[in-house]
């Protein structure tokens, strides 16, 4: 997600709080931008966790496992 899309999302959030509110088209656009933003954040977090290692007291490194593995 680029800065232009984040700025548009913030603009729509401000407009939603104003007395005029959002049109249906703007509400749909905001929902799509929110979903894209959340997916980008989750993807970034998953990438960080995929490259995370745990080091024990003996200095052994092991890859961080997903819950339930």
N, C-alpha and C positions, 0 to 999 in steps of 0.2 A: 504494500500500500504506500503510495507516495504522499508527499506533503500536501499536494493540491487536494487530494481526496480527504485527508484529515481536516484541512481547513474548511472544506465544504460540509463535512459532518459537524464541525463545531458551529458553523453558520446556521445549519438547520436546527441544532440544539438550542441556540439562542432564540431563533424564530419561534420554536415550539413553546418557549417560556413567555413569549410576548403575548399581548392580548389578541392579536390577529390569528395566531396559531399557524398550523400547517395545512396545506391542501392535501388531498388524498395522494396525489402524485408525489409530493414532497415527503409525506410520511412513508410511502413505499421506498423512495430513494434513500431515506434515512435508515430504514430497516436493512436494506441491501448493503449500505456502507458500514453499518454496525457489524453485520455478519462477516463482511470482508475483513474488518479490523480485528475482530475476535479470532478469525481463522489465522490471520497473520501473526498475532501475538502467540497463539497456541503453537503454531508451526515453529516460531523462534524458540519458544520454551522447550519444545520437543527436541530441537536440534541441540540445544545446550545440554539437555539431559542425556542425549545419545553419546555425548563426548565427556561425560562425567565419570570419574573413577573414584573408588574408595580406597584409602591407604590404611592398612591395619597397623598394629603396634610393631610388627616385625618389618614393616616397610613394603609389604606385598600389595601390589595394586590389583584391584578387580573391578570390572565394569559394573556400573550401577544397573541393577535389574529392575524390570517392571514389576509392579505389585502383582503378586500371584504366581510369579515364575519360581 
